[in-house]
Amino acid sequence: MITTLLFFQIFATVFGYNGGSNKDSLFIAQTGSPALLDSAGISLALSEEEYNKIADQHSTSKYFIRISQKPTQLSSGARFGSNLTFGGFNRSWVIDGDEKQGYKLYADLNANGNLSDDSLLKFSHINSKYSVMLQTDAIELNDGKEEKYPVQMKLEVDHVVPPGKTEKQLALKDYSKTQRKGVLQIGKREISFALTGAQGIYNFGYNWVSFDFNGDGTFSPIENYDVREKYVNVGDSSYEFQVDRYGRSLTLRLLSERLTGRASLEIGSQVPEFSFKDLNGQVHHLSDYRGKVLLLDFWGYWCGPCVAEAPALAATYSDLHPNGFDIIGIHNGEDTTSVKKFISQHKMNWNQTIEGDDGPIQKLFRIKGYPTYFLIGKNGTIISNTLRPGEELSRNIVAGLKDY
């Protein structure tokens, strides 16, 4: 049976329909081809022994595909890794070679654990980087039917310094975030938009839609809407939006009543109020911190940059807390025992709360990555919403104490 929404999508595609004027109108727009974004994930290249230890930790997972058969004729310098993720599986890989001779990649593209029956991927040396474009298809079962969808990513050899270490280590970068653009017509108004996804999927809650509301040809952070937000205000009307799983279209449905707008989160705007329970069960309110310069630290003990920043953040807190500086930590992940152990070891002596991906504070501040910091002035306005770990973070905290 064809659903009403699917009927309208088919109708829109065939006849170019983009909406109507009654209260139940659907506004549907198709998108163009996906374009890769300059945003990479990093997976360390490990010795075989180190890889096997990690694989042992995932032995009960049906999504982690462990190497069952290695390629033949590997050199002694071959390195092993995982996190080549698409089509619902975490695939493993082996890199062999060096900077002089070049690199080869054996990737478990068919997710069967056997690295000897996949096509060898050879890196090209361009602009002092070894990289290869991977274009393949993934297949998944939706409503009892197989869906094939394209996956594209750029894989790049790099050398990075792992958290807590001082020497660089071989790593594999994967550029797998893609964006598909289109134009949505609502009445006489045309609005450019973009769907951002990864590994060929665009409708996970943490994926997002960007609307060029001001028509300047760009998408600012305030114009980004997580898929999990579901609703957007356009002019005097509110719409429920739906992103096609593979990013082929965007659908807006007009609502009968206008919804309250979401928090701005722009610099100079008032920070939205929230409350939370700390790890001892005590309730706190954001308003309790008024009169202090406050850092909201969205982090996870599983996050490499978060771990690397923890000692410096603890030192900054110790130095500046007597002068009116405070922190609220919002940890992503619900393993309370491990979180308590980590914050005790690193002397993170400020209030912490724990939430999952869809926690109310995570959603309120539209968190997409970790660590994310919001620096709040004494009067409750947002000083900064784009801080990164390192010297920039400490420098802005000190400046905030002086200026606010």
Buried (B, 14 or more C-beta within 10 A) or exposed (E): EEEEEEEBBEEBEEEEBBBEEEEEBBBBBBBEEBEBBEEBBBBBBBEBEBBBEBBEEBEEEEEBBBBEEBBEEBEEEBBBBBBBBBBBBBBBBBBBBEEEEBBBBBBBBBBBBBBEEBEEBEBEEEEEEBBBEBEBEBEBEEEEEEEEBEBBBBBBBBEBEBEEEEEEBBBBBBBBBBBBBBBBBBBEEEBBBBBBBBBBBBBBEBBBBBBBBEEEEEBEEBBBBBBBBEBBBBEEBBBEBBBBBBBBBBBBBBBEEEEEEBBBBEEEBEBBEBEBEBBEEEEBEBEBBEEBBBBBBBBBBBBBBBBBBBEBBBEBBEEBBEEBBBBBBBBBBEBEEEBBEBBEEBEBEBBBBBBEEEBEBBBBBBBBEBBBBBBBBBEBBBBBBEBEBEEEBBEBBBBBBEEB
